[in-house]
Every structure is written in C-alpha cells, then in structure tokens.
Amino acid sequence: MTARERILAILRTDPADTDCSHALELIDLYVDLVLAGEDPEAHLPGAHVHLRECGACRRDFEGLLVAVRDIGAGCSP
C-alpha cells in the first residue's frame, strides 16, 4: 500500500458512522441493550459503527459498561 493509499484509508469514513456527540448521546442506551442481551448493532447501527471506529468513544462505552456491571454486582466504584 502506498503512502497515498494509507492516507486515503485513514480519511475514509463509513457512511453509517455517526459522530462522537451523537454516539455519546446513545451510549447509555447501547449499554442497556448489551446488558439486556440484545443486539445493539440492530437497534443502533450508526452508534455501533462509530464505537467500532472511534477508540475514544469505545473506551467511554467500555468504561460505562464496566461501571454499570460493577454497580449491579454491588461493587463500590
């Protein structure tokens, strides 16, 4: 892959991707779906794509998921 092709791959955005602010608005619902055993991709495809592509938002989601699971298990934050 040439340098130009690498740059274009980095800049390419999945058209289903939502932006960070929209994904973060949905993150609590996304966590609820995961905890309920639902398929969040089916319900929130744009947020799913964004969380797959955006490391910062994915870390926020993972942290919230851990926190909610810990609270549900009776652990103190």
C-alpha positions in Angstrom: 0.0 0.0 0.0 1.4 3.4 -1.0 1.5 6.3 1.4 -1.3 8.0 -0.5 -3.5 4.9 -0.2 -2.8 4.7 3.5 -3.8 8.3 3.9 -7.0 7.8 1.9 -7.8 4.7 4.0 -7.4 6.8 7.2 -9.6 9.6 5.9 -12.3 7.2 4.5 -15.4 7.3 6.7 -18.0 4.7 6.9 -21.3 6.3 5.7 -23.2 4.6 8.5 -20.9 6.2 11.1 -22.4 8.8 13.4 -20.3 11.5 15.0 -19.0 11.4 18.6 -21.6 13.7 20.1 -24.5 11.6 18.7 -22.8 8.3 19.7 -22.3 9.6 23.2 -26.0 10.6 23.4 -26.8 7.0 22.7 -24.1 5.3 24.8 -26.4 4.6 27.8 -29.0 3.0 25.6 -26.2 1.0 23.9 -25.1 -0.2 27.3 -28.6 -1.1 28.3 -29.0 -3.2 25.1 -25.8 -5.0 25.8 -26.8 -5.8 29.3 -30.2 -7.0 28.2 -28.6 -9.4 25.8 -29.9 -7.5 22.8 -28.0 -6.8 19.6 -27.1 -3.1 19.8 -26.0 -3.2 16.2 -29.5 -4.0 15.1 -31.0 -1.2 17.1 -28.3 1.5 16.8 -26.3 0.7 13.7 -24.7 4.2 13.5 -23.5 4.1 17.1 -22.2 0.6 16.5 -20.1 1.6 13.6 -18.9 4.7 15.5 -17.9 2.7 18.5 -16.0 0.3 16.3 -14.2 3.1 14.6 -13.6 5.6 17.4 -11.3 4.5 20.1 -12.1 7.3 22.5 -15.9 6.6 22.3 -15.3 2.9 22.5 -13.3 3.4 25.7 -16.1 5.5 27.1 -18.6 2.8 26.3 -16.4 0.0 27.8 -15.8 2.1 31.0 -19.6 2.7 31.4 -20.3 -0.9 30.8 -17.9 -2.0 33.5 -19.2 0.6 35.9 -22.8 -0.4 35.4 -21.9 -4.1 35.8 -19.9 -3.3 38.9 -22.8 -1.4 40.4 -25.2 -4.2 39.5 -22.8 -6.6 41.3 -22.8 -4.5 44.4 -19.2 -3.2 43.9 -18.3 0.3 45.0 -16.9 2.5 42.3 
